[in-house]
Amino acid sequence: MTFIYKGVFKIKELQMERNKMVMDIYEGKKPKRVPIHLKIGMEAAMQYCGYDLKLAQWNPEYIYPTFKQFSSMLPSDFCPVVYSWRLPALYDFLGAKAFIMGSNGNIQHPEMQSLYAEEYDDFIKDPYKVMVQKCLPRLYTALDTASERRSFVFAKALNVYHDTYLKIFSEIDKVIDEHEFINIPVHECVAPFDVLADLLRSFSGISLDMRRCPEKIAEAASALVPLCIKIATADGFPDKTKVMFPIHMPPFMSEKQFEKLYWPSLKQVMDGITKKGYTISLFLEGDCTRFLDFWKELPPLTELTFEYGNPEFLKKNLGEKYVLRGLFPLNTARSLREEQCINELKRFIDVMAPDGKYIFGFDKSPMALGDLNIKNFRAICNYIIENTNY
């Protein structure tokens, strides 16, 4: 049986049931059972399928068989493989310096600065102008040209971007449709401080700036707030769309630095997004438990995915108000015998699942071939399906 949602999405019966499990959690209701989201990295999945990463990442025709094989092996609720959002063809066309394919086929992100310390004042006045006119040409050699030529390159790059992603996501959507996976839309946005740290000032540059000119960082992050809100809410159905922030730099900051430099602009962006009807999801990289008091300021039922932390501690302090995701040790899932793995899973589920505000996932995404243990992953899925009904 097929259902039509707002005349846009075709939702099948199992898919509707799975969607409802997650929506019930986001609305503070107990779901039918614990939903499963494995989030296996596309690169690891392609290698498992026997494909050469250096070839497969260039060609969208490898997407469907990779996603299809893993979807047939693992009874997950979300598609078990996640796309990496890295386009070698686009990076090659633009002459990217910050995204380089390594000899093993993985896209690497070498550290580089595209915004210089003496340019903070100009950036604070007009961040978009500085990024387009100065930062992007430093990151992509094809854009380091006259403004007229740059416009042409931008337009052509946009065509490459849209054409390639259209092919890729039509293949992924086919798998999602065939296996009736959850298809709730999620946008991604970057915290203003992380925009500065990742591709503008670089990790080492922002680390120096935090001691040398912290007030400039705060002003620059604040200047990025309107742009971040615009990116996060550019399209989608606000009442059905979650905006996910990968939280990158806080593990490398003190509590005082986080409070003064990271949190204010992020809070402004999240407030702007929630006012438009969107809900928030934070992916907390590294150890972010030191900032527990700040997470407690988030709106109720915000989704928090922890890469590191004590499950009992986090459940006790955040589980009543927020939706928790992840935390099951990938090392346990990949290295223990199946029986040992399931015994650990039972204890973990007893901690995380009782009130219904939990979505199963690993503490770290399986990103390399050595991270995969399909037999254990399948056993985990089957145990959750059979034993976590509320």
N, C-alpha and C positions, 0 to 999 in steps of 0.2 A: 504494500500500500504506500502511495506517495502523497505527501501533504505539501501544500503551497504556503509559504510564509511571506506575507506582504507582497505576493506576486513576484518575488525576486529569487528566494532560495527554495529549491526543491528539497524537502526534508523527508526522509524515509522513516519508517516506524522505529527501528532500532536507533537510528540517528537522533530522532526526536526524544527517545527515552534517555539517551546519553546526554544530549544537550540539557535536558531537564535536571539531570543529576547535578550538573555544574551550576545551572541557574538557581536551583534550590539552595545550594551552598552560598552563592553570592547574595541571595536574599535572606540568609539567616535561617533557612529551613533545613531539616535533616533530609539528606538525599536517600535514594533507594539503597545505595551502598557507596563505598569509597571509589571515586573515579581514579583512573590510571593514566599517567602521562610520563612516558619513559624518556623522551627527548634525546634520542640517539643522534649523534652528529652525522650529517650527510657524508662527510669524508670517511668516517669509520665504516659506514654502511656500504659505500662504494667499494672500499677495499675488501670487505667481507664478500662482496659479490664477485670479486676477482677483477675489478676494473682498475686500469691505470689512472690514478688521480690526475696526472698531468694532461691526459686526454679527456677523461670523463667530465671534468669541471668546465671544459670549453664547450661541451656538446649537450644540449638539453635532451637529446634522445636517450641519455643514460638515466635520466630522472625517473621515468615511469618504472622500468624494470627494477631499479634499486628500491624505490618506495614500495612497489608491489610485493617484492620478495619478503621484505621485513613485515609488511602488513599481513601477509599470509602466515608468517611464522609466529607472530606475537599478538595475542588477543587484548590489545590495549583499547582504551576508550578514545584517546587522541591518537592521531597518526603517530606511530612510534618513531619515525625519522623526522628531524627538523631540518629545514633548508638553512644554509649558512649565510645567505645574503651577500655572498662575495661573487663578483662577476669578472673572471679573468679577461674576457673579451673587452669589457668596458675599461678596465684598468690598463690593458694594453693599448687601446685606442687613445686614451688620455695621457699615456706616458706616466702612470702613477709612480711616485717615489715612496709613498707610505704603505702601499699594498703590493708585495712582491711574491711571486710564486717561487717557493723553494725547490730544491732538487728532488724532494720527496712528493711534490705536488701540492703541499699545503700552502695556503696563502699566509704569508708572514707580514707582520706590521712593525717594521723598523722604526725606532724613535727618530723623530725629526721635528723641527720647529718651523711653523709657517707664519707665526705672529711673533714679532720681536718685542722685547721688553719696552723699548722706546716708543712703540706704537700703541700702547695701552690707551692713551688719551684719545687718539683718533678712533680706536675701536669702541670706546665707551660712548662717543658721540654718535657713531653710526656703524654698528657691528656688521650689518649686512653688506654695506658698501666696502668695508675693509676686507671682509672675507672674499667677496667676488673679485675685487681689484688687486688684492695683494696675496691673500692666503692661498686661494685656489691655484693661481699660477705657480706658486712655490711647491705645491703638492703634486700638480699635474703639468708636465712639461708642454703638452699640447695647448694648454691655456696661457702659456707664457708668450704671448704674442700681442699684436695690435688689437685694440678693442673691437674693430670690425671683424677681424678674423676670429677673435675669441667668441663672438656671438654665433658665427657659423659653426665653430667646433662644439659649442654648447648645444646647439640645435641638433647636430648630428649625433652627439653623445646621448642626448635625450631619446632619439630614435632607437639607438642601440639598446639603451636601458629598457624602454617600453617593449620593443620587439622581443628581446630575450626573456624578460620576465613574463610576458604574455605566454610564450611557449612553455616556460618552466612551470608556471602556476596552473596552466591548463592541464598539464600532466599530473601535477600534485592533486588538483581538484578531482581528476578522474579517479585516483586512488581513494581519496576521501569519500567520494560518492559510492564507489563500488563496495567499500568496507564499512560504510555508514559511520564514519568517525565524527566526533564532535567538530562542528564548524562555526563556533562562536567567534566573531571577528575580534582581533587584537591589533592595536596600533603599537608602535614603538616610539619612544621619545628619549632623549638624552638629557640628563640633569645639566643645567647651565655650567656648573663647575667642571663637569666631565667633558663638555664641549671644549672648554679652554685647555684641559689637561691632555686630552687624547690626541688631537690633531693640530692644535694651534700652538700652545706653549711647550708641549711635550711633558713627559713625566718629570724629567730632571729640571726642566725650566720652571714648571709650576712649583716644584719642591723648593727651589731657590726663592721664587716669588713669595711663597708663604712666609718666609722670614724677612725678605728684603722690602716688599711692597704689598702687604696684605690688603691694604685699603683699595689698591687698584684692582686686585682680584675681585673683591666684593662688588665694586662698581661695574666691572666688566660682566660679571655673572648676572647682576641685576639688569644690565642692558640687554642681555640675551633672553630675558623672560618672555617678552611679547612674541619673539620669533619661535621659541620653543612651544608656546601655547598654540600658535598658528599651525605649526607642523603636526602637533599631536591631534588636533581637531579638524584637520583639513577635509576629511570625509568620514563616512560611516554613519551608523545610527547611534546617537549618544546613549540612548537607553539600553542598547544591546552591546556596546563596544567598551572593552577595557583597554586602558593605556598602560603599557608596561615600560618601566624605567630600569635599565641595568645600572645598578649603583656600583661604581668602579673604584673611586679614589678614597672613600672613608677609611678602609683598613690601613692606609698609609698616613692618616691624619690623627692628631690628638683630638680629644673631646673639645677642647677650646677652639682649635682650628675649625673643626666640623661645625660647631655652633655659630661661629662668626662668618665663615667663608662658604660653607657648602649648603647648610640647611636653609638659610633665609630665601635664596633664589629658588631652590627646589620647592620649598613650601609655597612660594608665590605661583609657580607653574602649576603645582597640583591643585591649589585653590582655584586658579583660573579654569582648569580643565573640569573640575567637579562642578563648578558653577554652570558649565555648559551641559551637564548631565552625564558626563563620562565617569567611570569608576577607575580606580588606581590599582596597579600591581607593581610591586617592587621586587626586583631580583637582586638580592644582597650578596655581592661577591665577597669572598674572603670572610674574615671574622668581623661581623658588624654587631655583635651582642653588646659592645660597649656603649652603643647609642640607643639602648633600649628605651630610655625616657623620651627620646624624639619619636621613635616609632609609635609610642603610645599616644602621640598627638594626632595620629592619622585618623581619618574617618572610620567609623565602625565598618567591618566586613571588607576593609582593604585586604588585598591578597599579598602575602609576604612569602617569598621563596628564599630560603636560607641555604647558602652553600656550605656553611660551617656553623656548628652550634650544638649544644646539648639538648636533645629532644624534650626531656622532662622539664628542664628549665624554661625553654621557649614555650612549651605548651602551657605550663603553669602561669607564665607571665603575660602571654599574648593570645593563647588559644581561645579564651572566652569571648574576646572582642573581635578577633581578626581571623581571616582564612589563612591557614598555613599550608605550605606546599614543599615537597622535597624532603631532605634530611636523611633518607635511608642511605647508608654508606655504600657507594659504588664498589668500594674495595671488598665489602662483604659479598655483594652480589656476583662479583666476577671471580673471586678467589676461593670461596668456601665450597665444600661439597653441597649438593642440592639439599640434603636433609638438614645440614647445619645452617644453611642460608634461610630455609623456611622457619627453623626454630628462632633465629634472630628476627625474622620478619614478624612472627607472632608476637614477640615481646614488644617490638616497635609499634605495631598496629594497636596493641593494648594501650599504649601511651598516647598515640596521636589521634586515634579515630573516634573515641567514645561520643563526643558531642556533635559530630558531623561536619565540623569546619576544617576538613583536611582533604587534600588532593595528593595522591601518592606520586612520589618522584624520587630520584636519586639526589644525593647531596651535590654531585657533580655530573654533568652530562658526559656520557661515553663518547669521547671525541677521537679515540685512536683504536685501531684494530685490536690491540691488546686489552682494551676495556670491555670487550664484548664476551659474554658468556650466554649464548642464546638459550641453552638448556635451563639455566637458572632464571633468566629473565622470563621465560615462558612459565616456569613453575611459580614465580612471584605473581604474575598476572592471574594465573588460574586460582591460586590461593585467595587472592583478594576478591575475585569474582564470586567464589564459592563461600567465603567465610566472613564477609564484612557487611552483610545486609543489616539494616537498622530495624 
